[in-house]
Amino acid sequence: MRVTTDGRQDRAGGGDEAQGVPPPGPFATPRVDGTVPAARAGGTAPGGPRPVRRGRAERWRSTLRARRERLRADAHADRAYRTAVGVVGTVVTLLGLVMVPLPGPGWLVVFLGLAILGTEFATARRVHRFTHRQVHRWTQWLARRSWGTRIGLGAGAAAAAGALAWGYLAWQGVPAWTPEVVTAQLTRVPGL
């Protein structure tokens, strides 16, 4: 069976003779969605739009949704899944928050963690949307400022991050897992 341009189903062997479209050849291969393409006249689609094909991403999403629904059916599996999503999302979010003052994709990792949490928890979805709006407002505000203000704010954030790192290392000492090259450089810093 194939779907004609007006939405009706027709036998795969026949064409739309009423529209002047010849039937497909004997070796026409079916599309992913099961329809057989009609022969083309002059390289254009016959009589209207072609049937919508589902992309790879949409098939992947529908497969994941079906698996999630099977997990929801079992209370123990659902609880375990939600716990795993909660742990992974929280760890990624906290890692991103640690990375925010450091060079790197801190906010991107925070948003990724909130998106992971948001797949299962409505509160996390609301926090994700709120945080996204606030960061967008901050970047818009910062974009309207002069270069001097931007540099000053960046230098202040870097100094605050450096002070926090220095304070932690002065309080706890250099961790034992730190490579010797880094440890040698850190021992030169006053107060460590």
Steps between C-alpha positions, in 0.01 A plus 500: 500500500607856443351833595390717209546875492144558623549273805324187368665159503557332166658176381877530451482370141264769371562864428281804502383473144240768568784743575708384205768332713619164366534207740839439663742264331527134598811565712366794704620466857273594787592801709568483873137585575378214277381698196622432149608811309304579189683559172602860449427704195766758433662458844214654700278344763171377351200705598616631837716442804661166564413297810682617810791277593602463859860591557753298689477730804122464520521120478764505775282721723195279450707191589623669819146605589376143457779369724419762764133401494598136558708612801208702637287187497728337761504698827843377612663563163336845487634590844849376411496692172386823664768458769770448237382806303496703823853398596649552153320832447605631842864401451512664155331817631737530797799438274376780275458735795860430602608572142312833469778724638770292331581517129283259311136423427367538854152627421463253216570213742254649754231515231580144395461380860170685540379358169585148622310565822216661303431177313351358821435788741267793430676724754829453318330596172374823659845576649659429161268745325546765771881466498509512122297825502721658766826410326357634174404826673849522656674449167274757334576748779872429473492542121370856543795595724832644392811288453652648814202388709510152347873465566456627856220252571701216347808592703289523817347156438845351431640661819209363704553151357873523569437616857261212560750248360783650707285497815404138451859391436627701798237339721521139371845489343595374156325166431721191478363407157629824345782440247848592625541772236190678632596439863845654441338814355241523777763484776642827363168680566517697830293346778491149356 
